[in-house]
Amino acid sequence: MTTSTPSDTWQALLDHRRSLTGRSLASLFDADDARCARLSLVWDDWLADWSKQRLTPDTMNALVAHARERNLEEWIAALFAGEKINLSELRPALHTALRQSGDAPLLVDGADIIPAIRATQARMRALAIQLRGGLRLGATGRPIRSVVHIGIGGSDLGPALVCEALTDPRASPRDGIDVVFVSNVDPEHLTRALAGLDPATTLFIVTSKTFTTVETLRNAQSAREWLAGNLGGGGALAQHFIAVTANVDAARAFGIAGTDVLPMWDWVGGRYSLWSAVGLAIVMRCGSDAFAALLAGAASMDAHFREAPLERNLPVLLALVDYWNAQVLGHPQRVVAPYAHALGRFPAYLQQLALESNGKSVLRDGDALGHASAPAVWGGTGTDSQHAFFQWLHQGTHAVPVEFIVPLRAAHPLGDQQTLLVANALAQAQALMVGKSLAVVRAELAAKGLPPEGIDAQAAHRVCPGDRPSTTLLLPELNARRLGQLLSLYEHRTFVEGVLCGINSFDQWGVELGKALAAPLVSALADGTPPDGADASTRALAAYARSMRQK
């Protein structure tokens, strides 16, 4: 971040960057026996350790001072108070209200929103009990046993992640409802989801705030056609649909009964919506108790974020590390590696959360950003990732910050496998930092009896430069409560980074541009109508695509 007249706190951060030039991570540990304790935090049996990052306790103090200069504490208070911090749309961002414990009033435009939240949660529980108990019947009178959740973006990634993470693979089919998720308008996605399902026992949840999202509505129409082709048409098909939307009229026009339309509110962004009725599939698949525990876990992190001083605030401190890496050290990307198979969807979920929130080029007032926005986020699960992109992390030319997420206890233990998993995560973080020098490699090869010419031929290929930063999050186990804490932690980190960068984390206007341009291209592909305003390349691509599809 650079300006013509940098603030004192920003200048202090630049000074810290210069003071670290040429110093290895190993040397920082050598210089401070208490480094690990001073650059870590224990909260509710979590341990967050960022001592392997290229910073010092003084750096963290400077970052906290900068956060105060950016009025972070006031922004946190405004978030929870329901102020309209989404300035481009003049809306509050009140996803935290969805998991609020107790019924203390919370006003939006003078109306208390808590009663509506409680009423919706009660409807979600009732629907789930009805389905899980075999009481919801389809058009032929048979009980619903399968659910297809149709949505995209935040209406898909969050609930799909939670269902995958919390589903008990050992549970009897009678313990829940089978749920599959469809998001892509590619016909293959819906086709594969429907394969093997019985139309007479299948329910569709159509999730779209506006009920105009093209991908979602087209998939829903195809689902209705599939039902009609197998069960016949008529009003009975309504028994196979539930909608989650703010556009009740459009859902009814589609053929969904008003009693089966659950609300979405404009003060909940899509990427924060799994806590709302968008999470109905979670309740159906995992049960009301699991969903309540998920909410409670998130609420506990909310309370910590709202109440803890910045110096001991887990979301704030981890966001400051991210900000330091991206804005001060200039790292354009970061990797997230959950050592939990159940979190396989987490990197994709985090991509939407972080990049749709903070992938902006203007400040809150509309002026140009003037510095880098959010770094690219990607990753994959350990230990699979160790046999894929970790080679690039260890020996490639890019020193990319990595975050390890490691549950310590297995949900379903098998021998010593969880011990092996945790050991691998800790070893990877250590290896990224310490590496393996040329001298060590040469000594190892000599100990194996290689002659000097063999050592010369092989040594350079085995060197790992090390000195690569990482953060490690250790959580006790991965259950509904801990998952709620994890998701809330990343939501608040994303918010903090947006505040520090001076951007609005709660709009996503860039998402809309491609959608608008797709409409005339649909006509071009269908009947050859030249797409208005399209460039020569796009026109040529559309013409070729149409010609090939007609063969």
N, C-alpha and C positions, 0 to 999 in steps of 0.2 A: 504494500500500500504506500503510495507516494503522493505527496501534495506539495505545493509550492512553499507552504509554511507548516511543516510537520509539527504535531503537538509534542509536548514534553514526553508523554507516555509512549508515543510512537517512536520518538527519537531514542528513548531508553531501550526499546526492543531492537532497534537497529544497532545500538551499541552492544547489546548482548550478542547479537549475531556476529559482530566483528570479533568480540572477545572469544568466541568459540572457534574461530577460523583456525584450521590446522590441528585441532584437538580431537583425538579419537574418543569414541564412547568408552573404550577400555580405560583410557587415561582419566576420564571424568570419574569413573568408579575408583580408580587408584587415589584420586585427590580427595575423596569424601567417603569415609567409612560408613556414614549414615545415609548415603545417597538413596538406597532402596527405600528406607523408611520415610525419608523426606519427600520422595516422589512417588508415593503410593497412598491409597486410601482404602480403609476397610469400612464397609457399610452393610448392615444387615446380612453378614456372613459372605458378602462379596469381597473380593480383593481386586482393586484396579491398580496396576503397576505400569507407570510410564517412565521408569528410571532408565530404560534403554532408549529413550528419545534423546535427540541432540539438544539438550537444554539443561539448566541448573535450577536449584531452588530460587535463586535470584531472578532467573528468567520467569518463573511462575509468578513471583511477586510482581514483576513488571507487567505481566499479562493481566493479572487481577486488577492492577491499577488502571491499565488501559480499558478493561471492561467497565470499571466504574466511570471512567471518563466518557465512555459510550452510553452511559445511563442504563446499564444492563439491569440493575435492580429495579428501576422504575418500569422497564419493559416487562420484566417477569411479573410484577404486580399488575400491570395493565392486562397481560394475557389472562390471568386468573380472574380478574375483575370483570371480564367481558367487554372491555373497551374495544372500539373498532380499529384494531391494529392492522387489519387488512385494508390498507388505505386506498388501493386502487379500486376496490369493490365496496368500500365503506361497510365492512362486516367485522364482527368479532371472530375470533378463532377459539371456539369453546369445546374442542374435543375432550378437554379435561373434565368438563361438566358431565360427560357421559359415564365416567367412572367415579364421580364424586360420591363419597360415603355420606349418608345423612341427607336430610331434606332442607338444608339451609337455603333460603331463596336466592336465586341468581337471576337478575333482570336483564332482558334484552329488549330494548325499545319499550321499557316500562312494564313488560310482562315477565312473570316468573316462568322460566323454562323447565324447572325441575319436575313439576307435575306431569308434563307431557313426556319427559324422559322416562319417568317411573311407569306411566301408563303403557308406553311402547315396550318397555322391558317386560311388563306383565303379559302383553300380547305375545311377545317372542317366547316366553316360557310356556304359555298356553298352547301355542302352535306346536312347539317341540314336544310337549307332553302328548298332544293329540297324535302326532306322527309316530313318535317312538312307542306309543301304546297301541298302534294299529287302528286308531279311531278315525283317521282321515282316509276317506274312501275315494277312489277314482271313478271315472265315468261308468265302469262296469260293476261297481260295488265292491271291488277288491281293495284291500288296504294298500296305501302308498308305502313302498319300501326303499325307493331310490330317489335321490334329489340331484338335479343338475342345476348348478348355480351359474347363471349367465351374467357376466359383467365384464368390465375391462378397467385397467389401471388400478386405482385404489379400490374400486368395487370388486376387484378380483385378487390382487396380490396379497392384501392383508388377511382376509378370511381363508384363502388357500394356504398361506403360510401357517396360520394357526391350526387349521384342521390337520395338516400334514404333521406338524410338530407334536400335537397332543393326541392323535389317534393311537389307541392301544392296539397293537397288531395281534395281541392274544385274546382280544375281546370276542365274544360270540356275536355273530351277525344280529342276533336279537337284542344286543345291548345298545344298538344305535341304528341310525339310518345311513346307508351308503351315500356319500356325497362326491360328485365329480364337478370340476370347474371348467367352464368354457369361456374363453375371452377372445380368441383370435377369429377374425372374420374369414380366415382361410377355412374352406368347407371341411378340410381334413380334421380340424379340431373337433367340431361338433359331430362329425361322422364317427370318429373314434370313440367319443364320449358315449354316443348312443348305442354303439355296438354291444350287443349282449343284454341291453336293458329291455324290460317289458313295458311297452307303452301303458298298459293298464295299471301299472304300479309305480309310475314315474311322475314326479312333480318337478316343475321348473320354477326357480326363483329368478325373476328378471330384475336386475339391479341397475338403475340409472337415475341419477338425480333429476334430470330434465325429461327423461323418457323419450329423448330424441337422439341419443348416442347411436351413430349409424351401425357400428359393429354389433353392439348389444341388441338393437332392435331387429337387425337382419337375422341374427342367430335365433332370436325369439320367434320370429315369423317362420323360420325353417323348422323350429321345434313344434310349433302349432301345426304346420303342414304334416310333420311326421306323425303327430298324434291323430290328426284327422284321417290320414291315410290308413291308419291301423285301427282306429276306434270309431271312425265316422265323425261327422261334424256335429254342430249343435252346441247348445249352451252348456252341456255337461262337461265340455272341455275346460271350462273355467275352474273345475275342481282340480285341475292339474297345474294351476298357475298361482303364484304369489308374486307381488311386485313390491319393491322397496324404492320409493321415489318421492319427489316433492310435487310431481305433476299427476295428481290423482285422476283428473279428467282424462288424460292421455292413457293411463293404465286401464281405466274403465272402457275407453273406446277400443282398446286392444282386446277386451273381452274378459278382464279380470274383475271379480266381484269386489265391491268397495270394502267389504269386511276383510278381504285378503290383500289390501294395500297398506303397507307400513310406511311411516313417514321418514323422509330425510329433511334435514334443516340446512338453510344456507349458511349457518354459522359453523358447519362442519365441512372441512375440505375433504375431497375424495380420498386422499392418501392418509387421512386420519379417521376414516369412517368405519373401520372394522369394529370399533367400540359401540357403534350405533346398530340400528336394525340391519345394516349391511352384514353384521355378524350373525344373522339368523341361521345361516348354514353351520356356523360353529356350534350354536346351541343344539341344533338338530343332530349333528354328528357326534359331538363330545359331551353334550348334556348341559343342563342349566348350572349345575354346581361348578363344572369346569369353567364356564363363561363367567360366573360370579367370581371365581378365584382369579381369573385373568384380569377382570376389572379391578379387583382388590389389589393385586400386585402393581398394576399401573398406578392406582391411587396412592399407594405407599411411596412410589418414586415421585409422583406429583408433589406430595407433601414435603418430601425431602428437598426437591428442587425449589419449592416455594419458600421454605422456611430456613434452610441451612445457609450460613454465611458463605460468600463466594469462595473463601479460602478452604472450605470443607464441603463443597457442593459438588457431588460426583458428576452430574451432567455438565456443569460449568467448567470444571477442571479439565475434563476430557475434550470439551469443545475448544478450550483454550489451546490445548496441545494440537488439535486439528488446525486451528487458526494459525498457530505458530508455523506449522509445517507448510501450509498452503500459502499464506500471505507474507510471511517473513523469510522463510527458507526457500520458498518458490517451488515446492513439490506440486506438480500438476495432477497427480493421481494418488490414490491410496487403495490398499488391498485389505479386504476383510476376510478372515479365514476362521469360520466357526468349526471347532472340532466337535461337531455333533451332527450326525446324519439327519436328525430330525429338523435341523435348520438349513436344509439344502436350498430352500427358496429364499433364505434371508438376504443373500447378496442382491438378488433381483428386487426384493422389497425395499432394501436400503437404497438402491439406485433411484427408484422413484421418489422415495422420501427426501433424499439429499439433493438430487439433481433437479427434480421438478420444483422443489422449494427454493433452492439457492442458485440454480443455473440462470442467472439474470445478468443483464448488462447495464442496468440503470439503478440509481438510488431510489429511496422511497419518494423523493420529491420529483423524480423523473429525469434528473441530471445524469450524465454518463458516469458509470461506475468508477473509472479511472484506475482500477487495479483488478487483479484476477478475481474471478468468481469461484464457485465451488469446484474443487478438484474432481476429476473423474473417479468413480467408485466402482470397483469390481472385486471379484473373488470367487471362492469356492470352498467346499468343505475339506477339512483334513480327515483322514490322511490321503485321500485321493489327490488333493492338490500338490502334495509332495512329489507325486510322480507325473506332474504336469508343469504348471507355471512356476513352481518353486525353483526349478533350475534357473529360470530367468531372474528370479529374485536374488539368488545366491551368486551367480556368475555373470549376469548381464551388466550392461553399462548404466542402467538406471537404478539409483538408490531410492526405492519406493517405500514409504512407511507402511507397515503391516500391523493389523490389529488381530490378535488371537482371542477367540471367545471359547472358553473351555469349561463345560460342566464337569464337576469333580466326581459326582456319583452317577452311576448309570441308572436309567429308568428300568432297564431289563438286563441285569447283569449276566454275563457269560464268562465264567472263569476269570482270567486276569486281563481280559480285553480292554476294560476301561482304564486300568493302570497303564497298559501299553499306549492307549490313545493319549492320555494326559502326558505321559513321558515324551511322546513324539512332539506334542505341541510345545512343551517347555524346551525341548532340544532344538526345535526349529528357531525359536526366538533367540536362544543362545548362539546357534550357528550363524544366524544373520549378523549378530553383533561381533563375535570373536573371529569368524572366518577361519581360514587356514593359510598361513603364510608360505612363501616359497621355501624358506629355510626349514619349516616343519615338514613340508612335503618331501623335500630332498632327503631329510633325515629318515622319514618313514620308508622311502624307497630303498635307501641304503641298507636299512635294517632288514629289508626283505631279500637282500643279496643282489640287487640290480647293479650292474657295472656302471661306471660314470657316464658312458655314452647313452645307456638306457635311461638313466636318471635325467640327463639333459633332454632327451626326446620326450619324456612324459611329464616332467615336473610342472611346466607352465600350465598344462591342461587341467591340473588338479588343484590349482590355487583358487581359493575363495577369498575375495578381498575383505569381506566382513565390514564392520563399521556401518551397518545398515539398521535403521531405527525400527522399533516396534513397541507396541503397547499390548499388555496381556490382561484380559478380564477373566478372573476365576469366579464362577458362580457355583453354589453348592450342588444344585441339580437343575434339570430342565423339566419343570412341571408348569401347570397353568399360572401359578402365582409368579414364578420366576420369569416366565416368558412375558407376562404383563410388565414386569419391571424392566426387562430388556428392551421391549418395544418403546415404552415410555422414555427410557434413558436416551435412546437414539432420537426420538421426536424432540426432546428438549435440547439435546446437543445441536440438532439442526437449527432450531430456533435461535439458540445463542449465537451460532456462527452467522446467521442472517443479521442479527442485531449488530454484531461487531463489524460486519461488512456494510451496514447501513442500507440493506435491501429489504423488500417485502417478501417474506418466505411463504406467503399464503395465497398468491395468485399463480396462474400458469398460462398466460396468454399465448406463449409460444406453441402450446399444444394445439391451438385452434387453427393455426395457419394452414398446415398441411391438410386438415380436414376440409377446409373451405375450398382449397385448390383441387381436391379429389372429385368434387361433384361434377364439374364439366368433363373431367377425364372419364368418368363412368359413361357419359353419353358418347364420348369419342370412341371408347372401346366397344360400345354396344352397336352404334349405327354409323360411326365414321364422322360424326359432327366435329368439325375442327374446334378444339378447346380454346375458348376466348382467352386471350392474353398469355397463352403459353409460349415459351421460348421455342426456338427451332429444334433443339435437342429433345425436349419433351414431346413436341408434335411428332417427330420422327419415331421416337420410342413407342408412342401410342399407336401410330400407324402400323409399325412392325408387329407389335403385340396383337393388334386386331387381326392382321393378316394371318399370323401363325395360329391364332385360336380358331380361325374359320377353316383350317385345313382338316 
